[in-house]
Amino acid sequence: MEKQQQYLFIDFEFTMPEKNAKYKGFQPEIIEVGIVAVVNDKIRETFSAYVAPSKFPILSERCKSFLHIHQEQVDNGIPFHGLLDKIKEMGSGFSNTVVTWGNMDMKVLRNNCTMAGASFPLACSEMDLSMEYKRFFGDQNQIGLWKAVREYGSEGTGRHHRALDDALTTYDIFKFVEKDKRYLGKTETTTIGDLIDLSKFYNKFA
């Protein structure tokens, strides 16, 4: 029996060193996760948690200031292997496509798996939605998640750099882009200007 399609919108926040500081062997570690599981255009489950880093367990001041994450939150977070177990659980029984904004989330996850001596938790296809957005609009440069959603006339969900809020906002943009792709596929004459108020793009194309 063919497995049902599921989209997993994933966002991670990572550790970061102090600006201009040199940490021997520093590699970013996941410290917060947000996952939105979508089946048949409906949210099936969401998951949010802090994750305890192991290689460099003390957060830099830059990291705490930029992400508004406190040391106590990650100290009490789930272990990295617990994160992998949750990803496996959410993907179990489905044919999965992981959707992220940019390619860093999956790169860091794979690197963290290597550091932990663990297998990648999911058999899946992957979509970098920022590249889909770039190709769809013909942009020369990739843009940030929240700038992209505002160009669609939306304010996004929650607060930037909160993992679950960013995952939900990625899902918002995915819905916008997929709707426009379907609409464009039905006509040869419709242009992107017919679909979107171009005033929202003046700053980008100026």
C-alpha beads as a LAMMPS data file, in Angstrom:
LAMMPS data file: protein, C-alpha beads

206 atoms
205 bonds

1 atom types
1 bond types

-500.0 500.0 xlo xhi
-500.0 500.0 ylo yhi
-500.0 500.0 zlo zhi

Masses

1 110.0

Atoms # bond

1 1 1 0.000 0.000 0.000
2 1 1 1.367 3.390 -1.019
3 1 1 2.229 5.674 1.872
4 1 1 0.426 8.970 2.305
5 1 1 2.370 12.121 1.441
6 1 1 3.422 14.280 4.376
7 1 1 5.233 17.597 4.398
8 1 1 7.436 18.354 7.394
9 1 1 8.187 22.065 7.692
10 1 1 11.288 22.236 9.871
11 1 1 13.210 25.092 11.408
12 1 1 16.181 24.930 13.767
13 1 1 18.029 27.568 15.741
14 1 1 21.737 26.980 16.292
15 1 1 24.546 27.876 18.646
16 1 1 26.934 30.576 17.447
17 1 1 30.331 31.763 18.666
18 1 1 31.065 35.253 19.908
19 1 1 31.786 37.641 17.067
20 1 1 35.437 37.387 15.980
21 1 1 36.079 34.744 18.660
22 1 1 37.892 31.565 17.675
23 1 1 36.605 28.341 19.175
24 1 1 38.755 25.372 18.288
25 1 1 36.637 22.895 16.384
26 1 1 33.434 24.955 16.758
27 1 1 30.443 23.581 14.867
28 1 1 26.892 24.917 15.199
29 1 1 24.562 22.727 17.240
30 1 1 20.770 22.669 17.215
31 1 1 19.335 24.344 20.323
32 1 1 15.698 24.841 19.301
33 1 1 13.402 22.939 16.955
34 1 1 10.064 23.687 15.361
35 1 1 8.268 21.130 13.164
36 1 1 4.916 21.396 11.404
37 1 1 3.564 18.139 9.939
38 1 1 1.049 18.644 7.113
39 1 1 -1.072 15.984 5.414
40 1 1 -3.732 16.782 2.809
41 1 1 -3.214 20.531 3.323
42 1 1 -4.010 20.267 7.029
43 1 1 -1.680 20.527 9.995
44 1 1 -1.541 17.082 11.582
45 1 1 0.892 17.870 14.385
46 1 1 3.302 20.541 15.580
47 1 1 6.345 20.118 17.772
48 1 1 8.502 22.660 19.556
49 1 1 11.350 22.142 22.015
50 1 1 14.705 23.406 23.171
51 1 1 17.620 21.045 22.595
52 1 1 20.632 20.730 24.870
53 1 1 23.936 21.201 22.998
54 1 1 26.747 18.838 23.966
55 1 1 30.017 19.907 22.328
56 1 1 29.766 23.561 23.373
57 1 1 27.038 23.514 26.049
58 1 1 27.510 27.120 27.224
59 1 1 25.729 29.607 24.973
60 1 1 27.666 32.652 23.834
61 1 1 26.348 36.094 24.760
62 1 1 25.891 36.761 21.049
63 1 1 23.738 33.646 20.693
64 1 1 21.577 34.515 23.712
65 1 1 21.131 38.113 22.560
66 1 1 20.394 37.280 18.915
67 1 1 17.988 34.394 19.548
68 1 1 16.580 35.485 22.926
69 1 1 17.287 32.012 24.267
70 1 1 18.454 31.614 27.864
71 1 1 21.029 29.155 29.135
72 1 1 18.477 27.551 31.464
73 1 1 16.168 26.794 28.535
74 1 1 18.753 24.727 26.690
75 1 1 20.070 23.190 29.926
76 1 1 16.567 21.796 30.435
77 1 1 16.084 20.940 26.762
78 1 1 15.701 17.505 25.256
79 1 1 18.905 15.638 24.312
80 1 1 19.880 15.551 20.641
81 1 1 18.999 11.839 20.432
82 1 1 15.548 12.748 21.758
83 1 1 15.176 15.165 18.859
84 1 1 16.101 12.417 16.397
85 1 1 13.566 10.082 17.992
86 1 1 10.840 12.721 17.630
87 1 1 11.646 13.343 13.964
88 1 1 11.496 9.578 13.331
89 1 1 8.180 9.362 15.153
90 1 1 6.612 12.242 13.212
91 1 1 7.743 10.802 9.888
92 1 1 6.753 7.210 10.614
93 1 1 4.223 5.709 8.204
94 1 1 4.378 8.533 5.657
95 1 1 6.217 9.391 2.468
96 1 1 7.956 12.537 3.671
97 1 1 9.143 15.767 2.109
98 1 1 11.090 18.058 4.414
99 1 1 10.637 21.741 3.609
100 1 1 13.042 24.345 4.982
101 1 1 13.859 27.975 4.233
102 1 1 17.474 27.749 3.095
103 1 1 19.776 24.752 3.210
104 1 1 21.452 25.266 6.588
105 1 1 18.882 23.376 8.673
106 1 1 19.492 20.036 6.992
107 1 1 23.250 20.628 6.747
108 1 1 23.508 21.265 10.485
109 1 1 21.227 18.307 11.285
110 1 1 23.430 15.991 9.243
111 1 1 26.581 17.396 10.796
112 1 1 25.129 17.047 14.312
113 1 1 24.225 13.430 13.514
114 1 1 27.819 12.809 12.481
115 1 1 29.140 14.420 15.680
116 1 1 26.770 12.281 17.757
117 1 1 27.539 9.073 15.861
118 1 1 23.864 8.809 14.911
119 1 1 22.076 7.987 11.676
120 1 1 20.040 10.600 9.849
121 1 1 16.525 10.117 11.262
122 1 1 14.390 10.183 8.140
123 1 1 14.171 8.821 4.625
124 1 1 12.783 11.825 2.772
125 1 1 12.988 14.167 -0.152
126 1 1 14.016 17.730 0.646
127 1 1 12.851 21.117 -0.591
128 1 1 14.660 24.402 -0.033
129 1 1 11.684 26.742 -0.273
130 1 1 13.898 29.827 -0.522
131 1 1 15.225 28.488 -3.847
132 1 1 11.702 27.625 -5.017
133 1 1 10.671 31.199 -4.192
134 1 1 13.748 32.601 -5.951
135 1 1 13.070 30.597 -9.112
136 1 1 9.351 31.364 -9.077
137 1 1 9.846 35.130 -8.934
138 1 1 13.038 35.212 -10.982
139 1 1 14.976 36.920 -8.203
140 1 1 18.726 37.217 -8.565
141 1 1 19.297 36.832 -4.833
142 1 1 17.757 34.762 -2.101
143 1 1 15.842 36.748 0.489
144 1 1 15.004 36.156 4.124
145 1 1 11.980 34.204 5.300
146 1 1 10.121 37.100 6.873
147 1 1 10.838 39.515 4.032
148 1 1 9.395 36.934 1.659
149 1 1 6.179 36.480 3.624
150 1 1 5.709 40.258 3.917
151 1 1 6.031 40.575 0.151
152 1 1 3.012 38.297 0.008
153 1 1 1.149 40.793 2.189
154 1 1 1.297 38.646 5.331
155 1 1 2.970 39.321 8.645
156 1 1 4.035 35.734 9.240
157 1 1 3.262 33.736 12.351
158 1 1 4.592 34.749 15.747
159 1 1 8.144 36.028 16.109
160 1 1 11.189 35.718 13.876
161 1 1 13.914 33.352 15.145
162 1 1 11.501 31.275 17.177
163 1 1 11.784 27.864 15.596
164 1 1 8.103 26.871 15.541
165 1 1 7.025 30.357 14.398
166 1 1 9.551 30.208 11.548
167 1 1 8.361 26.704 10.595
168 1 1 4.738 27.905 10.523
169 1 1 5.744 30.932 8.446
170 1 1 7.573 28.650 6.021
171 1 1 4.330 26.696 5.671
172 1 1 2.474 29.970 5.012
173 1 1 4.818 30.839 2.137
174 1 1 4.629 27.288 0.784
175 1 1 0.844 27.617 0.538
176 1 1 1.106 30.984 -1.238
177 1 1 3.645 29.719 -3.774
178 1 1 1.832 26.452 -4.460
179 1 1 -1.447 28.309 -4.991
180 1 1 0.206 30.651 -7.482
181 1 1 1.916 27.770 -9.277
182 1 1 -1.434 26.036 -9.743
183 1 1 -3.042 29.248 -10.933
184 1 1 -0.287 29.963 -13.435
185 1 1 -0.478 26.404 -14.718
186 1 1 -4.060 26.944 -15.879
187 1 1 -3.397 29.893 -18.174
188 1 1 -0.789 31.029 -20.652
189 1 1 -1.558 34.721 -20.401
190 1 1 -1.527 35.406 -16.672
191 1 1 1.605 37.137 -15.425
192 1 1 2.974 37.371 -11.934
193 1 1 1.769 40.979 -11.887
194 1 1 -1.809 39.736 -12.221
195 1 1 -1.400 37.635 -9.120
196 1 1 0.387 39.916 -6.691
197 1 1 0.210 43.627 -5.906
198 1 1 3.499 44.791 -7.420
199 1 1 3.685 47.706 -5.001
200 1 1 4.893 45.161 -2.456
201 1 1 7.898 44.467 -4.677
202 1 1 9.000 48.034 -5.519
203 1 1 11.735 48.062 -2.914
204 1 1 13.104 44.760 -4.146
205 1 1 13.289 45.707 -7.808
206 1 1 14.246 49.377 -7.385

Bonds

1 1 1 2
2 1 2 3
3 1 3 4
4 1 4 5
5 1 5 6
6 1 6 7
7 1 7 8
8 1 8 9
9 1 9 10
10 1 10 11
11 1 11 12
12 1 12 13
13 1 13 14
14 1 14 15
15 1 15 16
16 1 16 17
17 1 17 18
18 1 18 19
19 1 19 20
20 1 20 21
21 1 21 22
22 1 22 23
23 1 23 24
24 1 24 25
25 1 25 26
26 1 26 27
27 1 27 28
28 1 28 29
29 1 29 30
30 1 30 31
31 1 31 32
32 1 32 33
33 1 33 34
34 1 34 35
35 1 35 36
36 1 36 37
37 1 37 38
38 1 38 39
39 1 39 40
40 1 40 41
41 1 41 42
42 1 42 43
43 1 43 44
44 1 44 45
45 1 45 46
46 1 46 47
47 1 47 48
48 1 48 49
49 1 49 50
50 1 50 51
51 1 51 52
52 1 52 53
53 1 53 54
54 1 54 55
55 1 55 56
56 1 56 57
57 1 57 58
58 1 58 59
59 1 59 60
60 1 60 61
61 1 61 62
62 1 62 63
63 1 63 64
64 1 64 65
65 1 65 66
66 1 66 67
67 1 67 68
68 1 68 69
69 1 69 70
70 1 70 71
71 1 71 72
72 1 72 73
73 1 73 74
74 1 74 75
75 1 75 76
76 1 76 77
77 1 77 78
78 1 78 79
79 1 79 80
80 1 80 81
81 1 81 82
82 1 82 83
83 1 83 84
84 1 84 85
85 1 85 86
86 1 86 87
87 1 87 88
88 1 88 89
89 1 89 90
90 1 90 91
91 1 91 92
92 1 92 93
93 1 93 94
94 1 94 95
95 1 95 96
96 1 96 97
97 1 97 98
98 1 98 99
99 1 99 100
100 1 100 101
101 1 101 102
102 1 102 103
103 1 103 104
104 1 104 105
105 1 105 106
106 1 106 107
107 1 107 108
108 1 108 109
109 1 109 110
110 1 110 111
111 1 111 112
112 1 112 113
113 1 113 114
114 1 114 115
115 1 115 116
116 1 116 117
117 1 117 118
118 1 118 119
119 1 119 120
120 1 120 121
121 1 121 122
122 1 122 123
123 1 123 124
124 1 124 125
125 1 125 126
126 1 126 127
127 1 127 128
128 1 128 129
129 1 129 130
130 1 130 131
131 1 131 132
132 1 132 133
133 1 133 134
134 1 134 135
135 1 135 136
136 1 136 137
137 1 137 138
138 1 138 139
139 1 139 140
140 1 140 141
141 1 141 142
142 1 142 143
143 1 143 144
144 1 144 145
145 1 145 146
146 1 146 147
147 1 147 148
148 1 148 149
149 1 149 150
150 1 150 151
151 1 151 152
152 1 152 153
153 1 153 154
154 1 154 155
155 1 155 156
156 1 156 157
157 1 157 158
158 1 158 159
159 1 159 160
160 1 160 161
161 1 161 162
162 1 162 163
163 1 163 164
164 1 164 165
165 1 165 166
166 1 166 167
167 1 167 168
168 1 168 169
169 1 169 170
170 1 170 171
171 1 171 172
172 1 172 173
173 1 173 174
174 1 174 175
175 1 175 176
176 1 176 177
177 1 177 178
178 1 178 179
179 1 179 180
180 1 180 181
181 1 181 182
182 1 182 183
183 1 183 184
184 1 184 185
185 1 185 186
186 1 186 187
187 1 187 188
188 1 188 189
189 1 189 190
190 1 190 191
191 1 191 192
192 1 192 193
193 1 193 194
194 1 194 195
195 1 195 196
196 1 196 197
197 1 197 198
198 1 198 199
199 1 199 200
200 1 200 201
201 1 201 202
202 1 202 203
203 1 203 204
204 1 204 205
205 1 205 206
